[in-house]
Amino acid sequence: MSAKEDLKFAKEHRIAPGKRPNLKKLDTKVGGPFDDKDDAKAFTADTNHKIRDLQYRMFVEEKQSLLVVLQAPDAAGKDGLIRKVLGQMNPQGCRTYPFKVPTKEERAHDFLWRIHRCTPAAGKVSVFNRSHYEDVLVVRVNDLVPKRVWKDRYKIINDFEHMLAEAGTQILKFYLHISPEEQLERFKKRLDNPDKHWKLNTGDYAARDQWDQYREAYEDAIEQCNTDHAPWYVIPADHKWYRDASVAAIVCDTLLSMDPQLPPVDVDLDEIRSLYQREAAELGKASSS
């Protein structure tokens, strides 16, 4: 067994239920078992193939589903992770939902209304680019609702995720942990690349002024809403290649544990083979005449 296979990424980055993570002390730059980024990229590519096979089995089985939640500061790499790992799954059975500022219609409903509509049906995968956790993060930091409102949402979220789990949905929640220094460097790369100018937003810099408040809000959310059926993982994200490799490994291991099975064959294979051979013979005769 190789060092990469031996390293249990889930165990390494899983936050234990009931434990409050200290994000200030957790590393953002980790290389893990990889020799270099090319080594990590090769591991990710190989793991993506395994994920696609397992997703196909789950899609055909139609008994279980997978929900992947991505939360992170700006520029931590949610889009890149989706493009390089999660988006590699067959789009017939996998959809990504980016949750932006709620619309007027969405604000007229409870905060989970827009979320619940996007949870995966049996056999499907949903990827949330931001999620219901924005309602205990951004609304808290920016005082968009009273404290008594967002504090009650922890229990509501736990009940919601428990309901999904009871219905057969496996939930994985990833916080992409980036340093303020690396974030600023990625902001610079956006400035230097005209193709990335569409991502520029003055609000990104306002959020940097609230870095400590957001860190505290994330620590509270992870502590309050972290269960065996909906675990949180804090993924070091300064190295994009390690971020991708570790999430791919955790998703793959989760699908393996779900053990999706192809349905049993309910046709007479001998009869189907006979029909094929008859058609092939007829086609051969027509071609030779």
C-alpha positions as CSV (number, residue, x, y, z in Angstrom):
1,M,0.0,0.0,0.0
2,S,1.4,3.4,-1.0
3,A,1.8,6.3,1.4
4,K,-1.0,8.1,-0.4
5,E,-3.4,5.2,0.0
6,D,-2.3,4.7,3.6
7,L,-3.1,8.3,4.6
8,K,-6.7,8.5,5.8
9,F,-7.6,12.0,4.6
10,A,-11.0,11.8,6.3
11,K,-9.4,11.0,9.6
12,E,-6.8,13.7,9.1
13,H,-9.3,16.5,8.4
14,R,-12.5,15.4,10.2
15,I,-13.5,17.7,13.1
16,A,-14.7,15.5,15.9
17,P,-18.4,16.1,16.9
18,G,-18.7,18.4,19.9
19,K,-15.3,19.8,19.3
20,R,-14.7,23.5,18.5
21,P,-12.0,23.9,15.8
22,N,-9.4,26.6,16.3
23,L,-9.1,27.8,12.7
24,K,-6.3,30.2,13.7
25,K,-4.1,27.2,14.7
26,L,-5.1,24.8,12.0
27,D,-2.6,24.7,9.0
28,T,-3.7,26.1,5.7
29,K,-0.7,24.9,3.8
30,V,-0.2,21.1,3.8
31,G,1.6,18.8,1.4
32,G,0.5,15.5,2.8
33,P,2.1,12.3,1.4
34,F,2.7,13.9,-2.0
35,D,6.2,14.4,-3.5
36,D,5.0,17.5,-5.4
37,K,1.9,18.9,-7.1
38,D,2.3,16.7,-10.1
39,D,2.2,13.7,-7.8
40,A,-1.0,15.0,-6.2
41,K,-2.6,15.8,-9.5
42,A,-2.0,12.2,-10.7
43,F,-3.5,10.9,-7.5
44,T,-6.6,13.1,-8.0
45,A,-7.0,12.0,-11.6
46,D,-6.9,8.3,-10.6
47,T,-9.3,9.0,-7.7
48,N,-11.7,10.8,-10.0
49,H,-12.0,7.7,-12.2
50,K,-13.0,5.7,-9.1
51,I,-15.5,8.3,-8.1
52,R,-17.1,8.3,-11.6
53,D,-17.5,4.5,-11.4
54,L,-19.0,4.6,-8.0
55,Q,-21.3,7.5,-8.9
56,Y,-22.5,5.4,-11.9
57,R,-23.4,2.5,-9.6
58,M,-25.3,4.8,-7.3
59,F,-27.1,6.4,-10.2
60,V,-28.3,3.0,-11.5
61,E,-29.0,1.7,-8.0
62,E,-31.4,4.6,-7.2
63,K,-31.5,4.0,-3.4
64,Q,-29.0,6.4,-1.9
65,S,-27.8,10.0,-2.6
66,L,-24.9,12.3,-1.8
67,L,-24.9,15.9,-0.8
68,V,-21.6,17.8,-0.8
69,V,-21.5,21.2,0.9
70,L,-18.7,23.7,0.2
71,Q,-18.1,26.7,2.4
72,A,-15.0,29.0,2.2
73,P,-13.7,32.5,2.2
74,D,-13.6,34.1,-1.2
75,A,-10.8,32.8,-3.5
76,A,-10.4,29.6,-1.4
77,G,-11.2,27.5,-4.5
78,K,-14.8,26.3,-4.5
79,D,-15.1,26.8,-8.2
80,G,-11.8,25.1,-8.9
81,L,-12.6,22.2,-6.7
82,I,-15.9,21.7,-8.5
83,R,-14.2,21.9,-11.9
84,K,-11.3,19.6,-11.2
85,V,-13.0,17.0,-8.9
86,L,-16.7,17.2,-8.2
87,G,-17.7,18.4,-11.7
88,Q,-15.9,15.3,-13.2
89,M,-18.9,13.2,-12.3
90,N,-21.5,12.3,-14.9
91,P,-23.7,15.4,-15.1
92,Q,-26.7,13.2,-15.7
93,G,-26.6,12.3,-12.0
94,C,-24.8,15.3,-10.5
95,R,-25.8,19.0,-10.3
96,T,-24.1,22.0,-8.7
97,Y,-26.1,24.7,-7.0
98,P,-24.5,28.1,-6.4
99,F,-26.3,29.9,-3.6
100,K,-25.9,33.6,-4.0
101,V,-27.8,36.5,-2.2
102,P,-31.4,35.4,-1.8
103,T,-33.9,36.7,-4.3
104,K,-37.1,38.6,-3.2
105,E,-39.1,35.4,-3.6
106,E,-36.5,33.4,-1.6
107,R,-36.5,35.9,1.2
108,A,-40.3,35.6,1.4
109,H,-39.9,32.0,2.5
110,D,-38.1,30.3,5.4
111,F,-34.3,30.2,4.9
112,L,-34.3,26.5,4.0
113,W,-36.9,26.8,1.3
114,R,-34.4,27.4,-1.5
115,I,-32.0,24.8,-0.1
116,H,-34.5,21.9,0.2
117,R,-35.5,22.1,-3.4
118,C,-31.9,21.4,-4.4
119,T,-31.2,18.4,-2.3
120,P,-30.4,15.2,-4.2
121,A,-33.0,12.6,-5.2
122,A,-32.2,8.9,-4.9
123,G,-29.3,8.0,-7.1
124,K,-28.2,11.6,-7.5
125,V,-25.4,13.9,-6.2
126,S,-25.9,17.6,-5.3
127,V,-23.0,20.0,-4.8
128,F,-23.7,23.2,-2.9
129,N,-21.4,26.1,-3.7
130,R,-22.2,27.9,-0.5
131,S,-25.3,26.7,1.3
132,H,-27.8,27.0,4.2
133,Y,-24.8,27.8,6.4
134,E,-24.7,31.3,4.9
135,D,-27.7,31.9,7.2
136,V,-25.5,31.5,10.3
137,L,-22.4,33.2,8.7
138,V,-23.0,36.2,6.5
139,V,-26.3,37.2,8.2
140,R,-24.5,37.0,11.6
141,V,-21.4,38.9,10.7
142,N,-23.3,41.6,8.9
143,D,-26.2,41.8,11.4
144,L,-28.8,41.0,8.8
145,V,-31.0,39.2,11.4
146,P,-31.2,39.4,15.2
147,K,-28.9,37.1,17.2
148,R,-31.9,35.1,18.6
149,V,-32.8,34.3,15.0
150,W,-29.5,33.0,13.7
151,K,-28.8,31.1,17.0
152,D,-32.0,29.1,16.6
153,R,-31.0,28.1,13.1
154,Y,-28.3,25.7,14.4
155,K,-31.0,23.4,15.7
156,I,-33.1,23.8,12.6
157,I,-30.1,22.9,10.4
158,N,-29.3,19.9,12.5
159,D,-32.9,18.7,12.2
160,F,-32.9,19.3,8.5
161,E,-29.7,17.4,7.9
162,H,-30.9,14.5,10.1
163,M,-34.1,14.3,8.0
164,L,-32.0,14.1,4.8
165,A,-29.8,11.4,6.3
166,E,-32.9,9.4,7.4
167,A,-34.1,9.5,3.8
168,G,-30.9,8.0,2.5
169,T,-28.7,11.0,1.8
170,Q,-25.0,10.9,2.8
171,I,-23.8,14.4,3.7
172,L,-20.2,15.7,3.4
173,K,-19.4,19.3,4.5
174,F,-16.1,20.9,3.6
175,Y,-14.6,24.1,4.8
176,L,-11.8,25.2,2.5
177,H,-9.2,26.7,4.9
178,I,-7.2,29.5,3.3
179,S,-4.8,32.0,4.8
180,P,-5.4,35.7,4.4
181,E,-2.0,36.0,2.7
182,E,-2.8,33.3,0.1
183,Q,-6.3,34.9,-0.4
184,L,-4.6,38.3,-1.2
185,E,-2.2,36.7,-3.6
186,R,-5.1,35.1,-5.5
187,F,-6.9,38.5,-5.5
188,K,-3.7,39.9,-7.2
189,K,-3.8,37.2,-9.8
190,R,-7.4,38.1,-10.6
191,L,-6.4,41.7,-11.1
192,D,-3.5,40.7,-13.4
193,N,-5.7,38.4,-15.5
194,P,-8.4,40.2,-17.6
195,D,-10.2,36.9,-18.0
196,K,-10.7,36.9,-14.2
197,H,-11.9,40.5,-13.9
198,W,-15.5,39.4,-13.8
199,K,-14.7,37.9,-10.3
200,L,-13.5,41.2,-8.9
201,N,-15.7,42.6,-6.1
202,T,-15.1,45.4,-3.6
203,G,-17.1,43.3,-1.1
204,D,-14.2,40.8,-1.0
205,Y,-12.0,43.4,0.6
206,A,-14.8,44.4,3.1
207,A,-14.9,40.7,4.1
208,R,-11.2,40.7,4.8
209,D,-11.8,43.5,7.4
210,Q,-14.2,41.0,9.0
211,W,-11.8,38.0,8.9
212,D,-11.9,37.4,12.7
213,Q,-15.7,37.7,12.8
214,Y,-16.1,35.2,10.0
215,R,-13.6,32.8,11.6
216,E,-15.6,32.9,14.8
217,A,-18.8,32.3,13.0
218,Y,-17.3,29.3,11.1
219,E,-16.0,27.9,14.3
220,D,-19.4,28.1,15.9
221,A,-21.2,26.7,12.9
222,I,-18.8,23.7,12.7
223,E,-19.1,23.1,16.5
224,Q,-22.9,23.4,16.6
225,C,-23.7,21.5,13.4
226,N,-21.3,18.5,13.2
227,T,-22.7,15.0,13.5
228,D,-21.8,11.5,12.4
229,H,-24.4,11.7,9.6
230,A,-23.3,15.2,8.4
231,P,-19.6,15.6,9.3
232,W,-17.5,18.7,8.8
233,Y,-14.0,18.5,7.3
234,V,-11.5,21.4,7.4
235,I,-9.4,21.2,4.3
236,P,-6.1,23.0,4.0
237,A,-6.5,25.0,0.8
238,D,-3.4,27.2,0.3
239,H,-2.1,24.4,-2.1
240,K,-4.8,23.9,-4.7
241,W,-3.4,20.5,-5.6
242,Y,-3.7,19.2,-2.0
243,R,-7.2,20.7,-1.6
244,D,-8.3,18.7,-4.7
245,A,-6.6,15.5,-3.8
246,S,-7.9,15.4,-0.2
247,V,-11.5,16.2,-1.1
248,A,-11.4,13.6,-3.9
249,A,-10.1,11.0,-1.5
250,I,-12.8,11.7,1.1
251,V,-15.6,11.7,-1.5
252,C,-14.3,8.4,-2.9
253,D,-14.0,6.7,0.5
254,T,-17.5,7.9,1.3
255,L,-19.0,6.4,-1.9
256,L,-17.1,3.2,-1.2
257,S,-18.6,3.0,2.3
258,M,-22.1,3.5,0.7
259,D,-21.3,0.5,-1.4
260,P,-23.8,1.1,-4.3
261,Q,-24.7,-2.0,-6.2
262,L,-25.8,-2.5,-9.8
263,P,-29.3,-4.0,-9.9
264,P,-29.7,-7.7,-10.4
265,V,-30.2,-8.9,-14.0
266,D,-33.9,-9.7,-14.5
267,V,-33.8,-10.8,-18.1
268,D,-32.9,-14.1,-19.7
269,L,-29.4,-13.6,-20.9
270,D,-29.4,-16.6,-23.1
271,E,-32.5,-15.3,-24.8
272,I,-31.0,-11.9,-25.3
273,R,-27.8,-13.4,-26.7
274,S,-29.8,-15.6,-29.1
275,L,-31.7,-12.5,-30.3
276,Y,-28.5,-10.6,-30.8
277,Q,-26.9,-13.5,-32.8
278,R,-30.0,-13.7,-35.0
279,E,-29.9,-10.0,-35.8
280,A,-26.1,-10.1,-36.4
281,A,-26.6,-13.1,-38.8
282,E,-29.4,-11.3,-40.7
283,L,-27.2,-8.1,-40.9
284,G,-24.3,-10.2,-42.2
285,K,-26.5,-11.8,-44.9
286,A,-27.8,-8.4,-46.0
287,S,-24.3,-7.0,-46.3
288,S,-23.0,-9.9,-48.4
289,S,-25.9,-9.9,-50.8
